[in-house]
Amino acid sequence: MTASDSQTSHQGTSSAYVTFSLADETYAIDVLQVQEVLKLTEIAPVPGVPDYILGIINLRGDVVTVIDARRRMLLPVREPDDASRIVIIDVGNQNIGIMVDSVAEVVQIPPASVEPAPAVGNDQTSRFILGVTSTDEGLTILIDLNRLLSDDEWATIRDL
């Protein structure tokens, strides 16, 4: 991804992001795709699904699939704690929950400050990294939620 590709991918999105942590790293997702942030609630397991799918929750009468962001991003798995949150996101008119270690804040990230993602990791993980920005607190990795799952994986979640 070139710098111009990074800027192109930001067109049509806000410059406000919700930041969260996973494995002591800071990640950010477009605030316009975040529906709400929930404290951890009971997640009903669904047999026969990929390991990154934790199960389903009932959200005011709607069934929402919850995925483990750590497993999806191939990070070490850990037990949820009091800081863990489920971020309800809207991707392609489909609501899903992603479990994260904690949610921090909403920040403004000017598109010009976003650098292309470095060529690290593998295609499985690098495909959903939109870019990286540096702050006084360290690096923040911007996630493209539209690429978090493949088309087949989105179809699996839709069919739950």
Sequence and secondary structure as in RCSB ss.txt:
>XXXX:A:sequence
MTASDSQTSHQGTSSAYVTFSLADETYAIDVLQVQEVLKLTEIAPVPGVPDYILGIINLRGDVVTVIDARRRMLL
PVREPDDASRIVIIDVGNQNIGIMVDSVAEVVQIPPASVEPAPAVGNDQTSRFILGVTSTDEGLTILIDLNRLLS
DDEWATIRDL
>XXXX:A:secstr
  HHHHHHHHTTS SEEEEEEETTEEEEEEGGGEEEEEE    B  TTS TTEEEEEEETTEEEEEEEHHHHTT 
      TT EEEEEEETTEEEEEEESEEEEEEE  GGG B   S S HHHHTTEEEEEEETTEEEEEE GGGSS 
HHHHHHHHT 
